[in-house]
Amino acid sequence: MKGSGLPLCLLSAVFYLFWTPSARLKTLNLGSCVITASLQAIRSGFLEIQDGVLSKDEIIDLRILRKTQPLQDMKPRGQFCLLRHILRLYLDRVFKNQTPDHCILQKISGLASSFLTIKKDLWLCHAHVTCPCGEEVMEKHSQLMSHFEELQPQTAMVKALGELDILLSWMEEMD
C-alpha cells in the first residue's frame, strides 16, 4: 500500500497547476499573436540577482534600453518584431558567460529558460503569421544594438542584465 500515495500526489499537483491563480501569467497581445508568459517569475529571478548585477554597472549615464522608447509606442506588429530581436540579443549575447558565481549563474540560467520559452512561442506564432519588421522596428533595433556594441562585451552584458527591469516593465504594460 506504500505506492497508493503516488496517484494522490500526482492528482494534487495537477489540481494545483490548474487552480493556481492566473494572475502570475501575463498575456502579451502582439496583434494577431497572443502569448502568455510568467513575467512575475522572470521579475522574481531578476530581483534575486539585481543587487549583485547593479553593483557591477559602473556606467550610469548610458542606457541600452531607453525608458523613453517603450514598446508601447509601437503598433502590435512592431512590438512583436522588436521583442523578438530583444529576446535574441539577451539569449545570444547577454545570458552567455555571465559570471563564475554558481548561484548567480543558476538564476541567469532560469531567466534564460523563461526567455527561451517566450521566444519559442513568438517563433511558433511567427510561423503561422509571417510579418516583416517595418522600418521603425529596424531603426529602434539598430539604436539598441549600437548602444550595446559601443560598450566592452562584459560591460554591455552587465548593463543589459541590469536593465531587465525596463524590458519587463514594457512587457507588463502590453495589452
Chimera marker file (.cmm) of the C-alpha trace (Angstrom):
<marker_set name="trace">
<marker id="1" x="0.000" y="0.000" z="0.000" r="1" g="1" b="0" radius="0.5"/>
<marker id="2" x="3.024" y="2.271" z="0.037" r="1" g="1" b="0" radius="0.5"/>
<marker id="3" x="2.572" y="3.085" z="-3.681" r="1" g="1" b="0" radius="0.5"/>
<marker id="4" x="-1.012" y="4.301" z="-3.228" r="1" g="1" b="0" radius="0.5"/>
<marker id="5" x="0.172" y="7.778" z="-2.215" r="1" g="1" b="0" radius="0.5"/>
<marker id="6" x="1.694" y="8.473" z="-5.647" r="1" g="1" b="0" radius="0.5"/>
<marker id="7" x="-1.612" y="8.842" z="-7.541" r="1" g="1" b="0" radius="0.5"/>
<marker id="8" x="-2.931" y="11.150" z="-4.832" r="1" g="1" b="0" radius="0.5"/>
<marker id="9" x="0.267" y="13.225" z="-5.018" r="1" g="1" b="0" radius="0.5"/>
<marker id="10" x="0.020" y="13.471" z="-8.832" r="1" g="1" b="0" radius="0.5"/>
<marker id="11" x="-3.649" y="14.404" z="-8.628" r="1" g="1" b="0" radius="0.5"/>
<marker id="12" x="-2.825" y="17.116" z="-6.093" r="1" g="1" b="0" radius="0.5"/>
<marker id="13" x="-0.066" y="18.502" z="-8.305" r="1" g="1" b="0" radius="0.5"/>
<marker id="14" x="-2.361" y="18.640" z="-11.345" r="1" g="1" b="0" radius="0.5"/>
<marker id="15" x="-5.099" y="20.248" z="-9.270" r="1" g="1" b="0" radius="0.5"/>
<marker id="16" x="-2.629" y="22.859" z="-8.006" r="1" g="1" b="0" radius="0.5"/>
<marker id="17" x="-1.436" y="23.665" z="-11.528" r="1" g="1" b="0" radius="0.5"/>
<marker id="18" x="-4.945" y="24.129" z="-12.889" r="1" g="1" b="0" radius="0.5"/>
<marker id="19" x="-6.300" y="26.062" z="-9.939" r="1" g="1" b="0" radius="0.5"/>
<marker id="20" x="-3.319" y="28.327" z="-9.293" r="1" g="1" b="0" radius="0.5"/>
<marker id="21" x="-4.440" y="31.906" z="-9.932" r="1" g="1" b="0" radius="0.5"/>
<marker id="22" x="-3.619" y="33.011" z="-13.468" r="1" g="1" b="0" radius="0.5"/>
<marker id="23" x="-2.544" y="36.424" z="-12.154" r="1" g="1" b="0" radius="0.5"/>
<marker id="24" x="1.006" y="35.089" z="-12.323" r="1" g="1" b="0" radius="0.5"/>
<marker id="25" x="0.705" y="34.856" z="-16.095" r="1" g="1" b="0" radius="0.5"/>
<marker id="26" x="0.645" y="37.865" z="-18.376" r="1" g="1" b="0" radius="0.5"/>
<marker id="27" x="-0.990" y="37.811" z="-21.778" r="1" g="1" b="0" radius="0.5"/>
<marker id="28" x="1.058" y="39.685" z="-24.351" r="1" g="1" b="0" radius="0.5"/>
<marker id="29" x="-1.199" y="40.839" z="-27.160" r="1" g="1" b="0" radius="0.5"/>
<marker id="30" x="1.024" y="41.405" z="-30.159" r="1" g="1" b="0" radius="0.5"/>
<marker id="31" x="-1.524" y="41.947" z="-32.917" r="1" g="1" b="0" radius="0.5"/>
<marker id="32" x="-2.554" y="38.592" z="-34.347" r="1" g="1" b="0" radius="0.5"/>
<marker id="33" x="-0.112" y="36.915" z="-31.980" r="1" g="1" b="0" radius="0.5"/>
<marker id="34" x="-1.134" y="36.402" z="-28.370" r="1" g="1" b="0" radius="0.5"/>
<marker id="35" x="1.213" y="34.638" z="-25.989" r="1" g="1" b="0" radius="0.5"/>
<marker id="36" x="1.224" y="34.034" z="-22.263" r="1" g="1" b="0" radius="0.5"/>
<marker id="37" x="4.329" y="34.495" z="-20.151" r="1" g="1" b="0" radius="0.5"/>
<marker id="38" x="5.169" y="34.296" z="-16.479" r="1" g="1" b="0" radius="0.5"/>
<marker id="39" x="6.634" y="37.773" z="-16.124" r="1" g="1" b="0" radius="0.5"/>
<marker id="40" x="6.271" y="37.588" z="-12.349" r="1" g="1" b="0" radius="0.5"/>
<marker id="41" x="8.666" y="34.611" z="-12.268" r="1" g="1" b="0" radius="0.5"/>
<marker id="42" x="11.134" y="36.444" z="-14.506" r="1" g="1" b="0" radius="0.5"/>
<marker id="43" x="10.944" y="39.560" z="-12.339" r="1" g="1" b="0" radius="0.5"/>
<marker id="44" x="11.436" y="37.441" z="-9.226" r="1" g="1" b="0" radius="0.5"/>
<marker id="45" x="14.558" y="35.876" z="-10.741" r="1" g="1" b="0" radius="0.5"/>
<marker id="46" x="15.840" y="39.307" z="-11.727" r="1" g="1" b="0" radius="0.5"/>
<marker id="47" x="15.255" y="40.717" z="-8.241" r="1" g="1" b="0" radius="0.5"/>
<marker id="48" x="17.329" y="37.904" z="-6.746" r="1" g="1" b="0" radius="0.5"/>
<marker id="49" x="20.398" y="38.956" z="-8.748" r="1" g="1" b="0" radius="0.5"/>
<marker id="50" x="19.671" y="42.670" z="-9.166" r="1" g="1" b="0" radius="0.5"/>
<marker id="51" x="21.893" y="43.981" z="-6.368" r="1" g="1" b="0" radius="0.5"/>
<marker id="52" x="24.891" y="41.950" z="-7.485" r="1" g="1" b="0" radius="0.5"/>
<marker id="53" x="24.447" y="42.983" z="-11.111" r="1" g="1" b="0" radius="0.5"/>
<marker id="54" x="23.792" y="46.669" z="-10.486" r="1" g="1" b="0" radius="0.5"/>
<marker id="55" x="26.843" y="46.929" z="-8.235" r="1" g="1" b="0" radius="0.5"/>
<marker id="56" x="28.977" y="45.916" z="-11.249" r="1" g="1" b="0" radius="0.5"/>
<marker id="57" x="27.358" y="48.500" z="-13.557" r="1" g="1" b="0" radius="0.5"/>
<marker id="58" x="29.801" y="51.385" z="-13.496" r="1" g="1" b="0" radius="0.5"/>
<marker id="59" x="28.363" y="53.409" z="-16.415" r="1" g="1" b="0" radius="0.5"/>
<marker id="60" x="25.301" y="55.223" z="-15.136" r="1" g="1" b="0" radius="0.5"/>
<marker id="61" x="24.915" y="57.790" z="-17.935" r="1" g="1" b="0" radius="0.5"/>
<marker id="62" x="24.183" y="55.241" z="-20.698" r="1" g="1" b="0" radius="0.5"/>
<marker id="63" x="21.139" y="53.050" z="-21.209" r="1" g="1" b="0" radius="0.5"/>
<marker id="64" x="20.866" y="50.279" z="-23.766" r="1" g="1" b="0" radius="0.5"/>
<marker id="65" x="17.103" y="50.079" z="-23.332" r="1" g="1" b="0" radius="0.5"/>
<marker id="66" x="15.767" y="53.579" z="-23.123" r="1" g="1" b="0" radius="0.5"/>
<marker id="67" x="12.875" y="54.108" z="-20.734" r="1" g="1" b="0" radius="0.5"/>
<marker id="68" x="11.611" y="56.858" z="-23.061" r="1" g="1" b="0" radius="0.5"/>
<marker id="69" x="11.287" y="54.469" z="-26.025" r="1" g="1" b="0" radius="0.5"/>
<marker id="70" x="8.996" y="51.746" z="-24.769" r="1" g="1" b="0" radius="0.5"/>
<marker id="71" x="7.482" y="49.047" z="-26.902" r="1" g="1" b="0" radius="0.5"/>
<marker id="72" x="4.064" y="50.603" z="-26.276" r="1" g="1" b="0" radius="0.5"/>
<marker id="73" x="4.909" y="53.446" z="-28.676" r="1" g="1" b="0" radius="0.5"/>
<marker id="74" x="4.698" y="50.920" z="-31.491" r="1" g="1" b="0" radius="0.5"/>
<marker id="75" x="1.888" y="49.054" z="-33.193" r="1" g="1" b="0" radius="0.5"/>
<marker id="76" x="1.429" y="45.437" z="-32.042" r="1" g="1" b="0" radius="0.5"/>
<marker id="77" x="3.184" y="44.044" z="-35.126" r="1" g="1" b="0" radius="0.5"/>
<marker id="78" x="6.174" y="46.272" z="-34.384" r="1" g="1" b="0" radius="0.5"/>
<marker id="79" x="6.144" y="45.215" z="-30.738" r="1" g="1" b="0" radius="0.5"/>
<marker id="80" x="6.187" y="41.601" z="-31.869" r="1" g="1" b="0" radius="0.5"/>
<marker id="81" x="9.203" y="42.124" z="-34.150" r="1" g="1" b="0" radius="0.5"/>
<marker id="82" x="11.201" y="44.266" z="-31.726" r="1" g="1" b="0" radius="0.5"/>
<marker id="83" x="10.537" y="41.889" z="-28.835" r="1" g="1" b="0" radius="0.5"/>
<marker id="84" x="11.848" y="39.007" z="-30.981" r="1" g="1" b="0" radius="0.5"/>
<marker id="85" x="15.047" y="40.984" z="-31.652" r="1" g="1" b="0" radius="0.5"/>
<marker id="86" x="15.491" y="41.947" z="-27.992" r="1" g="1" b="0" radius="0.5"/>
<marker id="87" x="14.972" y="38.363" z="-26.818" r="1" g="1" b="0" radius="0.5"/>
<marker id="88" x="17.539" y="37.202" z="-29.369" r="1" g="1" b="0" radius="0.5"/>
<marker id="89" x="20.030" y="39.756" z="-28.005" r="1" g="1" b="0" radius="0.5"/>
<marker id="90" x="19.506" y="38.567" z="-24.436" r="1" g="1" b="0" radius="0.5"/>
<marker id="91" x="19.655" y="34.875" z="-25.309" r="1" g="1" b="0" radius="0.5"/>
<marker id="92" x="22.594" y="35.060" z="-27.717" r="1" g="1" b="0" radius="0.5"/>
<marker id="93" x="24.781" y="37.632" z="-26.025" r="1" g="1" b="0" radius="0.5"/>
<marker id="94" x="23.674" y="38.716" z="-22.548" r="1" g="1" b="0" radius="0.5"/>
<marker id="95" x="22.902" y="35.467" z="-20.758" r="1" g="1" b="0" radius="0.5"/>
<marker id="96" x="26.022" y="33.701" z="-22.038" r="1" g="1" b="0" radius="0.5"/>
<marker id="97" x="29.218" y="33.589" z="-19.961" r="1" g="1" b="0" radius="0.5"/>
<marker id="98" x="27.915" y="35.969" z="-17.307" r="1" g="1" b="0" radius="0.5"/>
<marker id="99" x="29.730" y="35.112" z="-14.115" r="1" g="1" b="0" radius="0.5"/>
<marker id="100" x="31.687" y="32.338" z="-12.420" r="1" g="1" b="0" radius="0.5"/>
<marker id="101" x="29.400" y="32.662" z="-9.348" r="1" g="1" b="0" radius="0.5"/>
<marker id="102" x="27.382" y="29.412" z="-9.378" r="1" g="1" b="0" radius="0.5"/>
<marker id="103" x="24.364" y="30.862" z="-7.545" r="1" g="1" b="0" radius="0.5"/>
<marker id="104" x="24.013" y="33.850" z="-9.897" r="1" g="1" b="0" radius="0.5"/>
<marker id="105" x="24.691" y="31.638" z="-12.908" r="1" g="1" b="0" radius="0.5"/>
<marker id="106" x="21.838" y="29.379" z="-11.831" r="1" g="1" b="0" radius="0.5"/>
<marker id="107" x="19.455" y="32.366" z="-11.610" r="1" g="1" b="0" radius="0.5"/>
<marker id="108" x="20.596" y="33.640" z="-15.014" r="1" g="1" b="0" radius="0.5"/>
<marker id="109" x="20.000" y="30.174" z="-16.425" r="1" g="1" b="0" radius="0.5"/>
<marker id="110" x="16.432" y="30.335" z="-15.110" r="1" g="1" b="0" radius="0.5"/>
<marker id="111" x="15.940" y="33.741" z="-16.716" r="1" g="1" b="0" radius="0.5"/>
<marker id="112" x="17.336" y="32.445" z="-19.996" r="1" g="1" b="0" radius="0.5"/>
<marker id="113" x="14.978" y="29.476" z="-19.861" r="1" g="1" b="0" radius="0.5"/>
<marker id="114" x="11.989" y="31.792" z="-19.388" r="1" g="1" b="0" radius="0.5"/>
<marker id="115" x="13.127" y="33.994" z="-22.276" r="1" g="1" b="0" radius="0.5"/>
<marker id="116" x="13.617" y="30.916" z="-24.446" r="1" g="1" b="0" radius="0.5"/>
<marker id="117" x="10.033" y="29.852" z="-23.762" r="1" g="1" b="0" radius="0.5"/>
<marker id="118" x="8.728" y="33.284" z="-24.802" r="1" g="1" b="0" radius="0.5"/>
<marker id="119" x="10.961" y="33.247" z="-27.890" r="1" g="1" b="0" radius="0.5"/>
<marker id="120" x="9.655" y="29.774" z="-28.817" r="1" g="1" b="0" radius="0.5"/>
<marker id="121" x="6.055" y="30.982" z="-28.518" r="1" g="1" b="0" radius="0.5"/>
<marker id="122" x="6.865" y="34.017" z="-30.659" r="1" g="1" b="0" radius="0.5"/>
<marker id="123" x="8.555" y="31.767" z="-33.214" r="1" g="1" b="0" radius="0.5"/>
<marker id="124" x="5.511" y="29.469" z="-33.367" r="1" g="1" b="0" radius="0.5"/>
<marker id="125" x="3.242" y="32.444" z="-33.865" r="1" g="1" b="0" radius="0.5"/>
<marker id="126" x="5.565" y="33.918" z="-36.492" r="1" g="1" b="0" radius="0.5"/>
<marker id="127" x="5.487" y="30.599" z="-38.367" r="1" g="1" b="0" radius="0.5"/>
<marker id="128" x="1.696" y="30.937" z="-38.725" r="1" g="1" b="0" radius="0.5"/>
<marker id="129" x="1.501" y="34.693" z="-39.269" r="1" g="1" b="0" radius="0.5"/>
<marker id="130" x="4.577" y="35.902" z="-41.089" r="1" g="1" b="0" radius="0.5"/>
<marker id="131" x="5.108" y="39.585" z="-40.525" r="1" g="1" b="0" radius="0.5"/>
<marker id="132" x="8.076" y="41.510" z="-41.844" r="1" g="1" b="0" radius="0.5"/>
<marker id="133" x="9.610" y="44.009" z="-39.465" r="1" g="1" b="0" radius="0.5"/>
<marker id="134" x="8.974" y="47.576" z="-40.547" r="1" g="1" b="0" radius="0.5"/>
<marker id="135" x="11.411" y="50.447" z="-40.863" r="1" g="1" b="0" radius="0.5"/>
<marker id="136" x="10.562" y="51.843" z="-37.407" r="1" g="1" b="0" radius="0.5"/>
<marker id="137" x="11.368" y="48.496" z="-35.767" r="1" g="1" b="0" radius="0.5"/>
<marker id="138" x="14.629" y="48.118" z="-37.625" r="1" g="1" b="0" radius="0.5"/>
<marker id="139" x="15.638" y="51.664" z="-36.640" r="1" g="1" b="0" radius="0.5"/>
<marker id="140" x="14.895" y="51.018" z="-32.946" r="1" g="1" b="0" radius="0.5"/>
<marker id="141" x="16.714" y="47.709" z="-33.119" r="1" g="1" b="0" radius="0.5"/>
<marker id="142" x="19.739" y="49.391" z="-34.719" r="1" g="1" b="0" radius="0.5"/>
<marker id="143" x="19.770" y="52.045" z="-31.983" r="1" g="1" b="0" radius="0.5"/>
<marker id="144" x="19.570" y="49.389" z="-29.297" r="1" g="1" b="0" radius="0.5"/>
<marker id="145" x="22.395" y="47.385" z="-30.867" r="1" g="1" b="0" radius="0.5"/>
<marker id="146" x="24.598" y="50.456" z="-31.309" r="1" g="1" b="0" radius="0.5"/>
<marker id="147" x="24.206" y="51.276" z="-27.592" r="1" g="1" b="0" radius="0.5"/>
<marker id="148" x="25.047" y="47.656" z="-26.736" r="1" g="1" b="0" radius="0.5"/>
<marker id="149" x="28.055" y="47.428" z="-29.056" r="1" g="1" b="0" radius="0.5"/>
<marker id="150" x="29.653" y="50.726" z="-28.029" r="1" g="1" b="0" radius="0.5"/>
<marker id="151" x="30.462" y="49.108" z="-24.684" r="1" g="1" b="0" radius="0.5"/>
<marker id="152" x="33.049" y="46.461" z="-23.946" r="1" g="1" b="0" radius="0.5"/>
<marker id="153" x="31.395" y="42.999" z="-24.157" r="1" g="1" b="0" radius="0.5"/>
<marker id="154" x="31.399" y="42.272" z="-20.405" r="1" g="1" b="0" radius="0.5"/>
<marker id="155" x="30.241" y="45.809" z="-19.579" r="1" g="1" b="0" radius="0.5"/>
<marker id="156" x="27.441" y="45.542" z="-22.176" r="1" g="1" b="0" radius="0.5"/>
<marker id="157" x="26.265" y="42.233" z="-20.721" r="1" g="1" b="0" radius="0.5"/>
<marker id="158" x="26.182" y="43.642" z="-17.179" r="1" g="1" b="0" radius="0.5"/>
<marker id="159" x="24.399" y="46.790" z="-18.384" r="1" g="1" b="0" radius="0.5"/>
<marker id="160" x="21.765" y="44.819" z="-20.336" r="1" g="1" b="0" radius="0.5"/>
<marker id="161" x="21.217" y="42.396" z="-17.474" r="1" g="1" b="0" radius="0.5"/>
<marker id="162" x="20.770" y="45.331" z="-15.092" r="1" g="1" b="0" radius="0.5"/>
<marker id="163" x="18.153" y="46.792" z="-17.447" r="1" g="1" b="0" radius="0.5"/>
<marker id="164" x="15.928" y="43.717" z="-17.426" r="1" g="1" b="0" radius="0.5"/>
<marker id="165" x="13.519" y="45.680" z="-15.247" r="1" g="1" b="0" radius="0.5"/>
<marker id="166" x="12.930" y="48.113" z="-18.151" r="1" g="1" b="0" radius="0.5"/>
<marker id="167" x="12.163" y="45.261" z="-20.556" r="1" g="1" b="0" radius="0.5"/>
<marker id="168" x="9.883" y="43.579" z="-18.032" r="1" g="1" b="0" radius="0.5"/>
<marker id="169" x="8.026" y="46.840" z="-17.425" r="1" g="1" b="0" radius="0.5"/>
<marker id="170" x="7.470" y="47.221" z="-21.157" r="1" g="1" b="0" radius="0.5"/>
<marker id="171" x="6.162" y="43.672" z="-21.383" r="1" g="1" b="0" radius="0.5"/>
<marker id="172" x="3.915" y="44.104" z="-18.338" r="1" g="1" b="0" radius="0.5"/>
<marker id="173" x="2.328" y="47.177" z="-19.905" r="1" g="1" b="0" radius="0.5"/>
<marker id="174" x="1.445" y="45.406" z="-23.174" r="1" g="1" b="0" radius="0.5"/>
<marker id="175" x="-2.278" y="44.972" z="-23.659" r="1" g="1" b="0" radius="0.5"/>
<link id1="1" id2="2" r="1" g="1" b="0" radius="0.2"/>
<link id1="2" id2="3" r="1" g="1" b="0" radius="0.2"/>
<link id1="3" id2="4" r="1" g="1" b="0" radius="0.2"/>
<link id1="4" id2="5" r="1" g="1" b="0" radius="0.2"/>
<link id1="5" id2="6" r="1" g="1" b="0" radius="0.2"/>
<link id1="6" id2="7" r="1" g="1" b="0" radius="0.2"/>
<link id1="7" id2="8" r="1" g="1" b="0" radius="0.2"/>
<link id1="8" id2="9" r="1" g="1" b="0" radius="0.2"/>
<link id1="9" id2="10" r="1" g="1" b="0" radius="0.2"/>
<link id1="10" id2="11" r="1" g="1" b="0" radius="0.2"/>
<link id1="11" id2="12" r="1" g="1" b="0" radius="0.2"/>
<link id1="12" id2="13" r="1" g="1" b="0" radius="0.2"/>
<link id1="13" id2="14" r="1" g="1" b="0" radius="0.2"/>
<link id1="14" id2="15" r="1" g="1" b="0" radius="0.2"/>
<link id1="15" id2="16" r="1" g="1" b="0" radius="0.2"/>
<link id1="16" id2="17" r="1" g="1" b="0" radius="0.2"/>
<link id1="17" id2="18" r="1" g="1" b="0" radius="0.2"/>
<link id1="18" id2="19" r="1" g="1" b="0" radius="0.2"/>
<link id1="19" id2="20" r="1" g="1" b="0" radius="0.2"/>
<link id1="20" id2="21" r="1" g="1" b="0" radius="0.2"/>
<link id1="21" id2="22" r="1" g="1" b="0" radius="0.2"/>
<link id1="22" id2="23" r="1" g="1" b="0" radius="0.2"/>
<link id1="23" id2="24" r="1" g="1" b="0" radius="0.2"/>
<link id1="24" id2="25" r="1" g="1" b="0" radius="0.2"/>
<link id1="25" id2="26" r="1" g="1" b="0" radius="0.2"/>
<link id1="26" id2="27" r="1" g="1" b="0" radius="0.2"/>
<link id1="27" id2="28" r="1" g="1" b="0" radius="0.2"/>
<link id1="28" id2="29" r="1" g="1" b="0" radius="0.2"/>
<link id1="29" id2="30" r="1" g="1" b="0" radius="0.2"/>
<link id1="30" id2="31" r="1" g="1" b="0" radius="0.2"/>
<link id1="31" id2="32" r="1" g="1" b="0" radius="0.2"/>
<link id1="32" id2="33" r="1" g="1" b="0" radius="0.2"/>
<link id1="33" id2="34" r="1" g="1" b="0" radius="0.2"/>
<link id1="34" id2="35" r="1" g="1" b="0" radius="0.2"/>
<link id1="35" id2="36" r="1" g="1" b="0" radius="0.2"/>
<link id1="36" id2="37" r="1" g="1" b="0" radius="0.2"/>
<link id1="37" id2="38" r="1" g="1" b="0" radius="0.2"/>
<link id1="38" id2="39" r="1" g="1" b="0" radius="0.2"/>
<link id1="39" id2="40" r="1" g="1" b="0" radius="0.2"/>
<link id1="40" id2="41" r="1" g="1" b="0" radius="0.2"/>
<link id1="41" id2="42" r="1" g="1" b="0" radius="0.2"/>
<link id1="42" id2="43" r="1" g="1" b="0" radius="0.2"/>
<link id1="43" id2="44" r="1" g="1" b="0" radius="0.2"/>
<link id1="44" id2="45" r="1" g="1" b="0" radius="0.2"/>
<link id1="45" id2="46" r="1" g="1" b="0" radius="0.2"/>
<link id1="46" id2="47" r="1" g="1" b="0" radius="0.2"/>
<link id1="47" id2="48" r="1" g="1" b="0" radius="0.2"/>
<link id1="48" id2="49" r="1" g="1" b="0" radius="0.2"/>
<link id1="49" id2="50" r="1" g="1" b="0" radius="0.2"/>
<link id1="50" id2="51" r="1" g="1" b="0" radius="0.2"/>
<link id1="51" id2="52" r="1" g="1" b="0" radius="0.2"/>
<link id1="52" id2="53" r="1" g="1" b="0" radius="0.2"/>
<link id1="53" id2="54" r="1" g="1" b="0" radius="0.2"/>
<link id1="54" id2="55" r="1" g="1" b="0" radius="0.2"/>
<link id1="55" id2="56" r="1" g="1" b="0" radius="0.2"/>
<link id1="56" id2="57" r="1" g="1" b="0" radius="0.2"/>
<link id1="57" id2="58" r="1" g="1" b="0" radius="0.2"/>
<link id1="58" id2="59" r="1" g="1" b="0" radius="0.2"/>
<link id1="59" id2="60" r="1" g="1" b="0" radius="0.2"/>
<link id1="60" id2="61" r="1" g="1" b="0" radius="0.2"/>
<link id1="61" id2="62" r="1" g="1" b="0" radius="0.2"/>
<link id1="62" id2="63" r="1" g="1" b="0" radius="0.2"/>
<link id1="63" id2="64" r="1" g="1" b="0" radius="0.2"/>
<link id1="64" id2="65" r="1" g="1" b="0" radius="0.2"/>
<link id1="65" id2="66" r="1" g="1" b="0" radius="0.2"/>
<link id1="66" id2="67" r="1" g="1" b="0" radius="0.2"/>
<link id1="67" id2="68" r="1" g="1" b="0" radius="0.2"/>
<link id1="68" id2="69" r="1" g="1" b="0" radius="0.2"/>
<link id1="69" id2="70" r="1" g="1" b="0" radius="0.2"/>
<link id1="70" id2="71" r="1" g="1" b="0" radius="0.2"/>
<link id1="71" id2="72" r="1" g="1" b="0" radius="0.2"/>
<link id1="72" id2="73" r="1" g="1" b="0" radius="0.2"/>
<link id1="73" id2="74" r="1" g="1" b="0" radius="0.2"/>
<link id1="74" id2="75" r="1" g="1" b="0" radius="0.2"/>
<link id1="75" id2="76" r="1" g="1" b="0" radius="0.2"/>
<link id1="76" id2="77" r="1" g="1" b="0" radius="0.2"/>
<link id1="77" id2="78" r="1" g="1" b="0" radius="0.2"/>
<link id1="78" id2="79" r="1" g="1" b="0" radius="0.2"/>
<link id1="79" id2="80" r="1" g="1" b="0" radius="0.2"/>
<link id1="80" id2="81" r="1" g="1" b="0" radius="0.2"/>
<link id1="81" id2="82" r="1" g="1" b="0" radius="0.2"/>
<link id1="82" id2="83" r="1" g="1" b="0" radius="0.2"/>
<link id1="83" id2="84" r="1" g="1" b="0" radius="0.2"/>
<link id1="84" id2="85" r="1" g="1" b="0" radius="0.2"/>
<link id1="85" id2="86" r="1" g="1" b="0" radius="0.2"/>
<link id1="86" id2="87" r="1" g="1" b="0" radius="0.2"/>
<link id1="87" id2="88" r="1" g="1" b="0" radius="0.2"/>
<link id1="88" id2="89" r="1" g="1" b="0" radius="0.2"/>
<link id1="89" id2="90" r="1" g="1" b="0" radius="0.2"/>
<link id1="90" id2="91" r="1" g="1" b="0" radius="0.2"/>
<link id1="91" id2="92" r="1" g="1" b="0" radius="0.2"/>
<link id1="92" id2="93" r="1" g="1" b="0" radius="0.2"/>
<link id1="93" id2="94" r="1" g="1" b="0" radius="0.2"/>
<link id1="94" id2="95" r="1" g="1" b="0" radius="0.2"/>
<link id1="95" id2="96" r="1" g="1" b="0" radius="0.2"/>
<link id1="96" id2="97" r="1" g="1" b="0" radius="0.2"/>
<link id1="97" id2="98" r="1" g="1" b="0" radius="0.2"/>
<link id1="98" id2="99" r="1" g="1" b="0" radius="0.2"/>
<link id1="99" id2="100" r="1" g="1" b="0" radius="0.2"/>
<link id1="100" id2="101" r="1" g="1" b="0" radius="0.2"/>
<link id1="101" id2="102" r="1" g="1" b="0" radius="0.2"/>
<link id1="102" id2="103" r="1" g="1" b="0" radius="0.2"/>
<link id1="103" id2="104" r="1" g="1" b="0" radius="0.2"/>
<link id1="104" id2="105" r="1" g="1" b="0" radius="0.2"/>
<link id1="105" id2="106" r="1" g="1" b="0" radius="0.2"/>
<link id1="106" id2="107" r="1" g="1" b="0" radius="0.2"/>
<link id1="107" id2="108" r="1" g="1" b="0" radius="0.2"/>
<link id1="108" id2="109" r="1" g="1" b="0" radius="0.2"/>
<link id1="109" id2="110" r="1" g="1" b="0" radius="0.2"/>
<link id1="110" id2="111" r="1" g="1" b="0" radius="0.2"/>
<link id1="111" id2="112" r="1" g="1" b="0" radius="0.2"/>
<link id1="112" id2="113" r="1" g="1" b="0" radius="0.2"/>
<link id1="113" id2="114" r="1" g="1" b="0" radius="0.2"/>
<link id1="114" id2="115" r="1" g="1" b="0" radius="0.2"/>
<link id1="115" id2="116" r="1" g="1" b="0" radius="0.2"/>
<link id1="116" id2="117" r="1" g="1" b="0" radius="0.2"/>
<link id1="117" id2="118" r="1" g="1" b="0" radius="0.2"/>
<link id1="118" id2="119" r="1" g="1" b="0" radius="0.2"/>
<link id1="119" id2="120" r="1" g="1" b="0" radius="0.2"/>
<link id1="120" id2="121" r="1" g="1" b="0" radius="0.2"/>
<link id1="121" id2="122" r="1" g="1" b="0" radius="0.2"/>
<link id1="122" id2="123" r="1" g="1" b="0" radius="0.2"/>
<link id1="123" id2="124" r="1" g="1" b="0" radius="0.2"/>
<link id1="124" id2="125" r="1" g="1" b="0" radius="0.2"/>
<link id1="125" id2="126" r="1" g="1" b="0" radius="0.2"/>
<link id1="126" id2="127" r="1" g="1" b="0" radius="0.2"/>
<link id1="127" id2="128" r="1" g="1" b="0" radius="0.2"/>
<link id1="128" id2="129" r="1" g="1" b="0" radius="0.2"/>
<link id1="129" id2="130" r="1" g="1" b="0" radius="0.2"/>
<link id1="130" id2="131" r="1" g="1" b="0" radius="0.2"/>
<link id1="131" id2="132" r="1" g="1" b="0" radius="0.2"/>
<link id1="132" id2="133" r="1" g="1" b="0" radius="0.2"/>
<link id1="133" id2="134" r="1" g="1" b="0" radius="0.2"/>
<link id1="134" id2="135" r="1" g="1" b="0" radius="0.2"/>
<link id1="135" id2="136" r="1" g="1" b="0" radius="0.2"/>
<link id1="136" id2="137" r="1" g="1" b="0" radius="0.2"/>
<link id1="137" id2="138" r="1" g="1" b="0" radius="0.2"/>
<link id1="138" id2="139" r="1" g="1" b="0" radius="0.2"/>
<link id1="139" id2="140" r="1" g="1" b="0" radius="0.2"/>
<link id1="140" id2="141" r="1" g="1" b="0" radius="0.2"/>
<link id1="141" id2="142" r="1" g="1" b="0" radius="0.2"/>
<link id1="142" id2="143" r="1" g="1" b="0" radius="0.2"/>
<link id1="143" id2="144" r="1" g="1" b="0" radius="0.2"/>
<link id1="144" id2="145" r="1" g="1" b="0" radius="0.2"/>
<link id1="145" id2="146" r="1" g="1" b="0" radius="0.2"/>
<link id1="146" id2="147" r="1" g="1" b="0" radius="0.2"/>
<link id1="147" id2="148" r="1" g="1" b="0" radius="0.2"/>
<link id1="148" id2="149" r="1" g="1" b="0" radius="0.2"/>
<link id1="149" id2="150" r="1" g="1" b="0" radius="0.2"/>
<link id1="150" id2="151" r="1" g="1" b="0" radius="0.2"/>
<link id1="151" id2="152" r="1" g="1" b="0" radius="0.2"/>
<link id1="152" id2="153" r="1" g="1" b="0" radius="0.2"/>
<link id1="153" id2="154" r="1" g="1" b="0" radius="0.2"/>
<link id1="154" id2="155" r="1" g="1" b="0" radius="0.2"/>
<link id1="155" id2="156" r="1" g="1" b="0" radius="0.2"/>
<link id1="156" id2="157" r="1" g="1" b="0" radius="0.2"/>
<link id1="157" id2="158" r="1" g="1" b="0" radius="0.2"/>
<link id1="158" id2="159" r="1" g="1" b="0" radius="0.2"/>
<link id1="159" id2="160" r="1" g="1" b="0" radius="0.2"/>
<link id1="160" id2="161" r="1" g="1" b="0" radius="0.2"/>
<link id1="161" id2="162" r="1" g="1" b="0" radius="0.2"/>
<link id1="162" id2="163" r="1" g="1" b="0" radius="0.2"/>
<link id1="163" id2="164" r="1" g="1" b="0" radius="0.2"/>
<link id1="164" id2="165" r="1" g="1" b="0" radius="0.2"/>
<link id1="165" id2="166" r="1" g="1" b="0" radius="0.2"/>
<link id1="166" id2="167" r="1" g="1" b="0" radius="0.2"/>
<link id1="167" id2="168" r="1" g="1" b="0" radius="0.2"/>
<link id1="168" id2="169" r="1" g="1" b="0" radius="0.2"/>
<link id1="169" id2="170" r="1" g="1" b="0" radius="0.2"/>
<link id1="170" id2="171" r="1" g="1" b="0" radius="0.2"/>
<link id1="171" id2="172" r="1" g="1" b="0" radius="0.2"/>
<link id1="172" id2="173" r="1" g="1" b="0" radius="0.2"/>
<link id1="173" id2="174" r="1" g="1" b="0" radius="0.2"/>
<link id1="174" id2="175" r="1" g="1" b="0" radius="0.2"/>
</marker_set>
